Amino acid sequence: MKLATFNINNINSRLENLLAWLAKAKPDVVCLQELKARDMQFPQTRLAKAGYGAVWKGEPTWNGVAILAKGAEPVLTRDALPGDEADRQARYIEAAVDGVVVGCLYAPNGNPQPGPKFDYKLAWHERFAAHAGQLLDTGLPVALAGDYN
């Protein structure tokens, strides 16, 4: 499986770049970060025409993550990092693709520090490490890709 990660920094503004790259690189699975688009703005039709199924979790102006799969529909298993029901930031999505659990993440950068953003980053990474451990304990093949900041 050829897996790639791409911080797209606004999927609709850079869609033509993404489509050209997909055609050239032909990855089987792609994790995208910083969609900067609401769920309804995600270019599902254009990506499907390019041969990619997708799951995504959008957020306007910031964040947003997606998993693309060539010639397949990823099966969504999670659209948020567990451990904090109040966290609404679209920074994690997970799907099954051809027998592999793929987690796509966009970790917070935490600037400035010290402060609430840095505290959020530390807490987010603790939740991520706990969830990653649980995934590995399943014995299933797992790939955790994205922008770790």
N, C-alpha and C positions, 0 to 999 in steps of 0.2 A: 504494500500500500504506500503510495506516494502522498505524504501528508505535508501541507504547507500552512503557514500562518501569515497573515497580512493585516497590518494596521491600516485600514482603508481611509480613515480620517474623512468620512462623509461619502457613503456609498453612492449616492445619486450624483454628486459632483464628479466622482472618479469612476463611474460605471464603465465608460468606454475603455479606460486604462485596465480595469479589472477584466473585462471581457477579452481584450487583446492578450493579456497575460494568461488567462485561462486557456485560450486557444493555443498559445505557444508552449506553456509549461505542462499543460495537461495533468494537473494534480488530481488524485482520486478524491481527496478530502481537503477542504480549505476551512480554516478557522479565521473569521474576520472580526476585527475590533474597531471601535469608534464608528459605528454605523451613522451616528448623528441623524437618525431618521425615526419617525414614529413607525409602529408596526405596519400601518396601512400604506406607508410610503416605500416599503421594501420592494425592490424591483424583481419580484418572484417570476413574473412572466418572461422578462428578458433573460434571466438566469436559466430558466427552464428551456428556452429556445437554444441556449448555449450548451444544453445537456446536463445541467446541474439541478438536483433537488436541493431543498434548503429548509432549515428551521432557523428561526431568529427571534430575538427579543430586542425590540427597538426602544429608543429613548430620544426625544427631541433635543437638539443642540449638543448633547454630550453622550458618551458611552454607547451602548448597544453592541451586541455580539451576534454572530451567526455561524452556522456550520453548513457548508456546501458539500454535496457528494455527487461525483460524476456518475451519471447513469443510474442513480438510485435516489430514493427518498429517505433521508435520515429519520430515524424513529426517535422523537423527542422523549427523553427520560427525565429531564429536569430543566427548568428555565430560570433558576435562581440558586445561588449558593445557600445550602442549609445552615441553620444555626442562629438566624436573626430575622424573624418575621417582619420586623419594621424596616429592614433594608430594602428600599425600592430601586436602587441603582441597577441598571441593566449591565452587569459585569460578568455574568457566568451563564453558560448554556451547555447542555450535555445531550448527546444523542448516541444511539447505536447505529453503526455503519459497518456492514459486512462483518458482523461478529466482534467488532471492536467498540468499546465505550470511548467516545471522544468528548473531552471537556474543553470548551473554548473559554478563555478568560481574558479579561481586561482589568488587571490589578490596579488599585488606586496608587497614585504617586505620593500622596501624603504631604505635599508641600502646602504651606510652610510648616516647619517643625521648630519647636514644639507647638502643639495646637490640636484642635478637634479633627482636622483632616489627617494628621499623622496618627492620632489615636484610632481613627477609623481604619486606616491602612493596617496598623498592627492587628487590630481585631479581625479584619477581613482575612489577613494572612493566617491567623490562627484557625479560623473557620475553614479556610481552604486546605490547610495541612491536615486537619481532622478528617475532612471529607475525602481527600486524596488517600489517606490511610485506609478509610473504609472501602474505597474503590479497589485498592490493591489487595485488601483482604478477601475480596470476592474470588480472586484467582482468574478473573476474566482479563483478556488483553485490554489495556487502558492506555490512552494517549491524552496528556494534558498539555495543550498548546495555547499560545496566545502571547499577549503583551504583558510581561511580568513587571514592567516598570522598574 
